[in-house]
């Protein structure tokens, strides 16, 4: 756990030293609900990339979503020897476009995340937006359109995990 907080502090300090405009990493680092995500982004070495010009859409799991993973999963992913696997999981949450909720078409559609070998099935209906991952489980967008200078964040209630191509109905 010490390493998580050390990484979090480094990312927070990096974010605090930036200009007044806020990018995706700065917004996440400034919100306690994303402390596990921020620690993971730091451990994977993706903070600089996600602070770049983008555009990026990040489907950002809250701390409770990480806590819902099987016991030990987060700690295992944060180990240096698992950096590749952690990076894949995180890149599964990123689209290289500025995909606001208004730009997501109605119905179920496949989207290609930055983790190019995978797909997400994003379903938009009158009841909201859900995202099916490679495990067949779905996350719900609980807060949409947190705008950043380099893209947008959609807050989700589950960590998306790569796997088989999700079914799009």
Buried (B, 14 or more C-beta within 10 A) or exposed (E): EEBBEEBBEBBBEBBEEEEEEBBBBBBBBEBEBBBBBBBBBBBBEBBEBBBBEBBBBBBBBBBEBBEEBEEEBBEBBBEEEBBEBBBBBBBBBBBBBBBBEEEBEEEBEEBEBBBEEBBBBBBBEEEEBBBBBBBEBBBEBBEBEBEBBBBBBBBBBBBBBBEEEBEBE
